[in-house]
């Protein structure tokens, strides 16, 4: 029988219950981000093991994100139909199995197959996580929930190279990937033992009045959904530039020593996590979400331009990376609330699935553009492109509000 989920958190939700749920969802989210960086830190070992070019290795990441994008868009429907808990368990299982498959691979083709498996597993997390948070966490704590969700994702990115590279150096890349599988299955075990916390009551369809846009594919007619999709696409394009080529571009422009250049991305991610915690307080008032996003990315864009065109000392570069990460991080929780406010009743999973697939597409496309600029010997253009995309993010945030108002009050448009 068809079923729908209630979007309204239970009245009187206790702070402790919310904290436990937020922690469990954050733990699962960290594994999603951890899985995105299983292969990249091991490229030097994989290149030698399979006599591969860096282009071939890079294609494995493209395969991962294409599979993740397709899954993310579709898994939202499954979440809305069957609930988030079984989908979450399936996603973690696939990530653990893909890590085992990577470790056992004897060719690039095998790595490609398990990249598809990993991408499918990774693709379920945003629809699952945001459905759980939006439907179980009290509204007063939702901004903090989103900030913790963002922080745990950043920590997952940071944890992958910190775990895998030392193990690969000490033993082998295969052992490193076996340990990665242990991480995924270990978190799955924790969630299984706490599965009661992840349960959502299912209500028969028709038991409550649903927004017409929650039925089937009707939500795709909401303009705000597609504006949110574009917003996340450009956000991912900006982030992918920072994660891929920004440190090297800054090293070339400002004669940054290799050890300082290597610190830049870590500093960015740590400060981004701190910004997300701060942004959780700012997101307590949903009415100012667009302004918070606009201010955060406006400051981040100014810093990007300074890194690309100002005369800076080498020691100033990591500091500016940290400042840029902090201001971009502040916008994170408000960014997520923009999507919540655009989601009709009963369609949370579907909306988040479609909207967040823009992240995967941006992460697949962005590095190609920045890589071409680097190949042309134009590191300043990399920073100009990052700043330009951040400017587009600001415009997109306010377009979300305009599109949402147009949908809710068409006569006023």
C-alpha positions in Angstrom: 0.0 0.0 0.0 1.3 3.5 -0.8 2.5 5.4 2.2 3.7 8.9 3.1 5.8 10.2 5.9 4.9 13.0 8.2 7.2 16.1 7.8 6.4 17.5 11.2 8.7 16.6 14.1 6.8 15.3 17.1 5.8 18.0 19.6 7.9 18.1 22.8 10.9 16.4 21.2 13.5 16.1 23.9 16.9 17.7 23.4 18.7 14.5 24.2 16.8 12.5 21.6 17.6 15.1 19.0 21.2 15.1 20.0 21.5 11.3 19.6 19.8 11.4 16.2 22.0 14.3 15.0 25.1 12.4 16.2 24.1 9.2 14.4 23.2 11.0 11.1 26.4 13.0 11.3 28.4 9.8 11.8 26.8 8.2 8.7 27.4 11.4 6.7 31.1 11.4 7.6 31.4 7.9 6.0 29.8 9.3 2.9 32.5 12.0 2.5 35.2 9.5 3.7 34.2 7.2 0.8 34.6 10.0 -1.7 38.3 10.2 -1.0 39.2 6.5 -0.8 41.0 6.4 -4.1 42.5 9.9 -4.6 45.0 9.8 -1.8 46.2 6.4 -3.1 46.7 7.5 -6.7 50.5 7.2 -6.5 50.3 3.6 -5.4 47.5 2.7 -7.9 49.4 4.4 -10.7 52.3 2.0 -10.2 50.2 -1.0 -9.4 48.2 -0.8 -12.6 50.6 1.2 -14.9 47.8 3.8 -15.2 47.9 7.4 -16.3 46.5 10.1 -14.0 43.7 10.7 -16.6 42.6 7.0 -16.2 42.7 7.3 -12.4 40.8 10.6 -12.6 38.1 8.8 -14.7 37.4 6.6 -11.7 36.3 9.6 -9.8 34.1 10.7 -12.6 32.5 7.3 -12.7 31.9 7.5 -8.9 30.2 10.9 -9.1 28.1 10.0 -12.2 26.8 6.9 -10.3 26.2 9.0 -7.2 24.3 11.7 -9.1 21.9 9.2 -10.7 21.4 7.4 -7.4 20.8 10.6 -5.4 18.1 11.7 -7.7 16.3 8.4 -7.6 16.8 7.4 -4.0 14.7 10.2 -2.7 11.6 8.5 -4.1 12.6 5.3 -2.3 13.2 7.2 0.9 9.7 8.8 0.7 8.1 5.4 0.0 9.9 3.1 2.4 11.5 5.4 4.9 15.2 6.5 5.4 16.5 3.7 7.7 16.6 0.7 5.3 18.1 3.0 2.5 20.8 4.2 4.9 21.7 0.7 5.9 21.9 -0.3 2.2 24.1 2.7 1.4 26.6 1.9 4.1 26.7 -1.7 3.1 27.5 -0.8 -0.5 30.3 1.5 0.7 31.9 -1.2 2.8 31.6 -3.8 -0.1 33.1 -1.3 -2.6 36.1 -0.7 -0.3 36.6 -4.5 -0.1 36.3 -4.6 -3.9 38.9 -1.9 -4.3 41.3 -3.8 -2.1 40.8 -7.0 -4.2 40.9 -5.4 -7.6 43.4 -6.7 -10.2 42.7 -4.2 -13.0 41.5 -0.8 -13.7 38.2 -2.3 -14.9 37.6 -3.8 -11.5 38.3 -0.5 -9.9 35.8 1.1 -12.3 33.1 -1.5 -11.4 33.5 -0.9 -7.7 33.6 2.9 -8.3 30.0 2.4 -9.6 29.2 0.4 -6.4 30.7 3.1 -4.2 28.9 5.9 -6.1 25.5 4.1 -5.7 26.2 3.8 -2.0 27.2 7.4 -1.6 24.2 8.7 -3.5 21.6 7.8 -0.8 23.0 9.9 2.0 21.6 13.4 1.4 17.9 12.2 0.9 18.2 9.9 3.9 20.0 12.4 6.2 17.9 15.4 5.5 14.7 13.4 5.7 15.7 12.2 9.2 16.7 15.6 10.4 13.8 17.5 8.9 11.2 15.0 10.2 12.6 14.2 13.6 14.5 17.1 15.0 12.7 20.0 16.6 12.6 23.2 14.5 14.5 25.2 17.1 17.5 22.8 16.8 17.3 22.3 13.1 20.0 24.9 12.3 22.4 23.3 14.7 21.5 19.9 13.2 22.5 21.1 9.7 25.7 22.6 11.0 26.7 19.3 12.7 25.8 17.5 9.5 28.2 19.8 7.5 31.0 19.5 10.1 30.9 15.7 10.1 31.1 15.7 6.3 34.2 17.9 6.4 35.8 15.7 9.0 35.1 12.7 6.8 37.0 14.3 4.0 39.9 15.1 6.4 40.0 11.6 7.9 40.4 9.7 4.6 43.9 10.7 3.7 44.9 10.8 7.3 44.0 7.2 7.7 44.9 5.7 4.3 48.2 7.3 3.4 50.1 6.3 6.6 48.7 2.7 6.3 49.7 2.5 2.6 53.2 3.7 3.5 53.6 1.3 6.4 52.1 -1.8 4.6 50.2 -1.5 1.3 47.4 0.3 -0.4 45.3 -2.9 -0.3 45.6 -3.0 3.5 44.6 0.6 3.6 41.4 -0.1 1.7 40.6 -3.1 3.9 40.8 -0.7 6.9 38.5 1.7 5.0 36.0 -1.2 4.7 36.3 -1.7 8.4 35.3 1.9 9.0 32.2 1.6 6.9 31.1 -1.7 8.4 31.9 -0.4 11.9 29.6 2.6 11.5 26.9 0.4 10.0 27.1 -1.8 13.2 26.7 1.3 15.4 23.7 2.5 13.5 22.2 -1.0 13.5 22.4 -1.2 17.3 20.7 2.2 17.5 18.2 1.5 14.7 15.2 2.5 16.9 16.4 6.1 16.9 16.4 6.1 13.1 12.8 4.8 12.8 10.1 7.1 11.3 6.4 6.4 11.8 4.7 5.6 8.5 1.3 7.1 8.0 -1.1 5.7 5.4 -1.6 8.0 2.4 -4.7 10.2 2.9 -4.4 10.2 6.7 -3.3 13.8 6.6 -3.7 16.5 4.0 -0.7 16.6 1.8 0.5 19.4 -0.4 -0.5 18.7 -4.1 3.2 19.0 -5.1 4.1 16.0 -2.9 2.4 13.6 -5.2 4.6 11.6 -7.7 6.7 13.9 -9.9 4.5 17.0 -9.3 7.3 18.5 -7.1 9.4 18.8 -10.3 7.0 21.6 -11.4 8.1 23.8 -8.4 10.5 26.4 -9.8 12.4 26.7 -6.4 13.5 23.0 -6.7 15.4 23.7 -9.9 16.8 27.0 -8.6 18.1 25.0 -5.6 19.6 22.5 -8.0 21.4 25.2 -9.8 22.5 26.7 -6.5 24.1 23.4 -5.4 25.7 22.9 -8.8 27.6 26.2 -8.5 28.4 25.5 -4.9 30.0 22.2 -5.9 31.9 24.0 -8.7 33.4 26.4 -6.2 34.3 23.7 -3.7 35.8 21.4 -6.3 38.1 24.2 -7.4 39.3 24.7 -3.8 39.8 20.9 -3.3 41.5 20.3 -6.5 43.7 23.0 -7.9 43.5 26.1 -5.6 46.5 25.1 -3.4 48.7 24.5 -6.4 47.5 27.8 -8.0 48.3 29.7 -4.8 51.7 28.0 -4.6 52.6 29.1 -8.1 51.4 32.7 -7.6 52.9 33.4 -4.2 56.0 31.1 -4.0 54.4 29.1 -1.2 56.8 26.4 0.1 55.4 22.8 -0.5 54.8 22.1 3.2 52.7 25.3 3.5 50.8 24.5 0.3 50.0 21.1 1.6 48.5 22.6 4.7 46.1 24.9 2.8 43.3 22.5 2.1 43.4 21.0 5.7 43.2 24.6 7.1 40.3 25.3 4.8 38.3 22.3 5.8 38.9 22.7 9.6 37.9 26.4 9.4 34.9 25.5 7.3 33.8 23.1 10.0 34.2 25.9 12.6 32.2 28.2 10.3 29.4 25.6 10.0 29.1 25.5 13.8 28.8 29.3 13.9 26.3 29.2 11.0 24.1 26.9 13.0 23.3 29.8 15.4 22.7 32.2 12.5 20.3 29.7 10.9 18.1 29.7 13.9 16.0 32.4 12.1 15.0 30.9 8.8 13.9 34.3 7.5 17.5 35.5 7.1 18.9 32.4 5.3 19.5 34.1 2.0 21.3 37.0 3.7 23.6 34.7 5.6 24.4 32.8 2.4 25.0 36.0 0.5 27.2 37.6 3.2 29.3 34.4 3.7 30.0 33.9 0.0 30.6 37.6 -0.7 33.4 37.6 1.9 34.7 34.2 0.5 34.7 35.7 -3.0 36.7 38.7 -1.9 39.3 36.5 -0.3 39.5 34.4 -3.5 40.2 37.5 -5.5 42.9 38.5 -3.1 44.5 35.1 -3.4 44.5 35.4 -7.1 45.6 39.0 -7.7 47.0 40.6 -4.5 50.7 40.6 -3.6 50.8 38.2 -0.6 53.5 36.7 1.5 53.7 32.9 1.5 52.7 32.7 5.2 49.5 34.7 4.5 48.2 32.2 2.1 47.1 29.4 4.5 45.6 32.1 6.8 43.4 33.4 3.9 42.5 29.8 3.0 41.2 29.4 6.6 39.3 32.7 6.4 37.7 31.7 3.1 36.7 28.3 4.5 35.2 29.9 7.6 33.0 32.3 5.7 31.9 29.6 3.2 31.2 27.3 6.2 29.0 29.9 7.9 26.6 29.7 4.9 26.3 25.9 5.1 23.3 25.5 7.6 21.4 28.4 6.0 22.0 26.8 2.6 20.4 23.6 3.7 17.4 25.4 5.2 16.8 27.0 1.8 16.0 23.6 0.5 13.8 22.6 3.4 11.7 25.7 2.9 11.2 24.8 -0.7 10.1 21.2 0.0 6.4 20.4 -0.1 4.9 18.1 2.6 5.6 14.4 1.9 8.3 15.0 -0.7 11.4 15.8 1.4 13.4 12.8 0.2 12.6 13.4 -3.5 13.4 17.2 -3.3 16.7 16.6 -1.5 17.6 13.8 -3.9 17.1 16.0 -7.0 18.6 19.1 -5.5 21.7 17.5 -4.1 22.4 15.7 -7.3 23.6 19.1 -8.4 26.5 18.6 -6.0 27.7 15.5 -7.8 27.4 17.1 -11.2 29.4 20.1 -10.1 32.1 18.0 -8.5 32.4 16.1 -11.8 32.5 19.1 -14.1 34.3 21.7 -12.0 37.8 20.1 -11.9 37.8 19.7 -15.7 37.4 23.5 -16.1 40.0 24.4 -13.5 42.4 21.8 -14.8 42.3 23.3 -18.3 43.1 26.7 -16.8 46.1 25.3 -15.0 47.2 23.5 -18.1 47.2 26.9 -19.9 49.5 28.3 -17.1 46.8 30.7 -15.7 46.6 30.1 -12.0 45.1 33.6 -11.4 42.2 32.6 -13.7 41.5 29.7 -11.3 40.9 32.1 -8.5 38.9 34.4 -10.7 36.7 31.5 -11.7 36.2 30.4 -8.0 35.3 34.0 -7.1 32.9 34.3 -10.1 31.1 31.0 -9.2 30.8 32.2 -5.6 29.1 35.4 -6.9 26.7 33.2 -8.9 25.9 31.3 -5.6 24.8 34.6 -4.0 22.5 35.4 -6.8 21.1 31.8 -6.8 20.3 32.0 -3.1 18.1 35.1 -3.5 16.6 33.5 -6.6 15.5 30.5 -4.4 13.5 32.9 -2.2 12.0 34.6 -5.3 11.0 31.3 -6.9 9.5 30.0 -3.6 7.4 33.1 -3.2 6.3 32.9 -6.8 5.2 29.3 -6.2 3.4 30.1 -3.0 1.8 33.3 -4.2 1.5 33.2 -8.0 -0.8 36.1 -8.1 1.8 38.4 -6.6 4.5 37.4 -9.2 
